[in-house]
């Protein structure tokens, strides 16, 4: 509006121009102020914003939230190791309290898993030009009867940061999983269970693995059920029930290079 020809085109006199300019500038300041006020101020507010975007009809709005969060100074590692798991828990709370529908939560969880798959792809690309630091490989399994996969993706990402090569087995039948274990020399088998109904089936799976593999590495159970009832999980016959990747590594006697990695997230 500073171009005189623009004012003439609108039929404005010179006396009207300052008032119009003031109104435009005031409107711009209001928009900028509102935008600033709308940006989340706390971690909890960011998590709520992320969940709202994950459940929205806009396919990519959650990407914008993640980008805005990183722009505030939060590292990408912190996003994936802290904010994303917290968002998954918050989505579960919304579902339990009937504040979100099953469809909304399912769509949101699917998008969170998509984020982790993209992150895994970037990690894999970074490792292709060099050998695995410690030469140890582990298997992280999401059984066919377990529908909640996000925790396993978080665990796999953490294990990689400790210098381990992680093989993901998603939705394999018991016989397929046993064949995979027999064909390779894994240093550990991690099984993720997040629901009470999966505990009994996991017991059958552990029994099957031990009975149908010639060499069975330590079997570790992780996931939400460990948080709720560690003793119940140990009844599956697993060697250990752990809450973090670091716990799994220490209990299985594996080496770690985590201290040498530039990572400030949850271990």
Buried (B, 14 or more C-beta within 10 A) or exposed (E): EEEEEEBEEEEBEEEEBEEBEEEEEEEEEEEEEEEEEEEBEEBEEBBBBBBBBBBBEEEEBBBEBBEBBEEEEBBEBBBBBBBBBBBBEBBBEBBEEEEBEEEBBBBBBEBBBEBBEEBBEEBEEEEEEEEEBBEBBBBBBBBBBBEBBBBBBBBBBBBBBBBBBBBBBEBBEBEEBBEBBBEEEBBBBBBBBBBEEBBEBBBBBBEBBEEBBEEBBBBBBBBBBBEEEBEEBBEBBBBBBBEBBBBBBEBBEBEBEBEEBEBEBBB
